[in-house]
Amino acid sequence: MPGATGPPDTQQLVDHLFRTRAGQMVAWLTRVFGPAHIDLAEEVVQDALVKALQQWPYAGVPANPGGWLFRVARNGALDVLRRHSALQSRTDAIVVELTRLAETPDLEPRAVEDDELRMVFMCCHPALPRDARVALSLKTVGGFSIQEIARGVLGSESTIAQRLVRAKRLIRELRLDLELPEAAVLNDRLDSVLEVIYLLFNEGYNAHAGEDLIRTDLCGEAIRLGRLVAGSPKTTSPAAHALVSLMAFQAARIPARVDEEGELVLLEDQDRGLWDARLIALGFHHLELSADGPVITPYHVQAAIASIHARSTDAGATPWPEILAHYDDLLEIHPSPVVALNRIVALAKVEGPRVALDALAPLEHEPVLAGYYLLPSVKARLLAETGDRDGAAACYRVALQCPCSAPERRLLLRRLQALDGWIS
């Protein structure tokens, strides 16, 4: 919880609750107050968490801390009713709702999971700009601060704040509600939701700058939201299960992606004994559920590729022809220069570096890949495998001029230094 202070144990507990409960409380109060008053909902939740930090160190942590927070938030919402004239016309209905939830025995956040699901879909409404959808989802559903969002998606705090203000203004102007869309348009909205969730995951899994290669909190929040969507009978779909599968397989590798010194460890060099077996099992579970449908999405194919790595006992046992075939399928249903570049790696494993270099050549003219460090980095590795060390060194130098995280930059330097004849 940004800016909060307190004894370490209490601070840690409140931080955990902020991550796991803030979104649910904001979603619930947004439904109670109306989407036009998201700011009020966030204010009430923030006050409840501050009260926890102030009271728990002295009065002790309640037996049901999540329920305690909801009750305090309910009381705070009643105070808001008295202070804000804009809500006066709905006072009776709001009081009825707050009283109803208060009478729920042993109040649990599960009672408002549907509100959170609706909130996700509203945050990803196609009428909102794409970048605003991400920021709004992180803020209202994920419980992230503006500072954390800025760090996670590589934007300035002022830019993120402006996106949030603009998104909330559009919600008011367009009178968006928290109702799930009708079946006729649900799939289109679902595509937007899944896109935002996967973008959130990728921002955590592949940080584009700074010392942190991985933001596990972003990855964890993305998987939680993906499971929320896939697990609801109202929004479940094969694509949602495929995305959860993909994220679980990739997140399973996180413990092995960085060594004790914080240096990047590539997939081929990772200690697979460090991979998270529970996440791998979750990946296979959702991969099986994703097969229940006639449509194959890019998430399906990417999850299938990730599952092959997950079941391979070591890098040498990887069935690269099978992976290459999946990349061919992925290019067919989702043509993209980035997908084509990833396919080059599999192609090199199957047909050798020279064939892969020939296939790589057209990608060097793709505007989408301009400034993308992996393009010259992949070319450097292929040239090194053919024995062209001078050419490889030149490509690594080009890659070092491209934006990337600090661990990725150090890996490029190590690769460059490993080439014979390189002089610092």
VENTA-V443871 format. One line per field, one symbol per residue. ss: DSSP state (H for helix, E for strand, C for the rest). psi: psi as a letter, one per 20 degrees, with the letter a starting at -180 (. if undefined). A space follows every 50 residues. Layout:
# VENTA-V443871
ss=???
psi=???
This chain:
# VENTA-V443871
ss=CCCCCCCHHHHHHHHHHHHHHHHHHHHHHHHHHCHHHHHHHHHHHHHHHH HHHHHHHHHCCCCCHHHHHHHHHHHHHHHHHHHCHHHHHHHHHHHHHHHH HHCCCCCCHHHHHHHHHHHHHHHCCCCCCHHHHHHHHHHHHCCCCHHHHH HHHCCCHHHHHHHHHHHHHHHHHHCCCCCCCCHHHHHHHHHHHHHHHHHH HHHHHCCCCCCCCCCHHHHHHHHHHHHHHHHCCCCCCHHHHHHHHHHHHH HHCHHHHECCCCCECCHHHCCHHHCCHHHHHHHHHHHHHHCCCCCCCHHH HHHHHHHHHHHCCCHHHCCHHHHHHHHHHHHHHCCCHHHHHHHHHHHHHH HCHHHHHHHHHHHHHCHHHCCCHHHHHHHHHHHHHHCCHHHHHHHHHHHH CCCCCHHHHHHHHHHHHHCCCCCC
psi=opiqqrqgggggghgghggihggggggghhgghqhikhggghgggghghg hghhhhhhiqpqhmhghgghghhghhhhghhhhohiihijgghgggghgg hhipplpqhhikhhggghgghghkpiiqqghhggghggghhikqrhghgg hhjlrqhhggghggggghghgghilqrjpqqqhhjghghhggghggghgg ghhhhmpirahohpnhhggghggghghgghiphhiqqhgghhgggghggg hhigiiipahjjqpoqghjqoiiiqohhhgghghghhghiimqipprhhg ghhgghhghhiphrhhjpnhhggghhhggghgimpphgghghhhghghhg irhgghhghhghhijphhipjohhghgghggghhhiinhghghghhhghi iqprrghhghgggghghippipp.
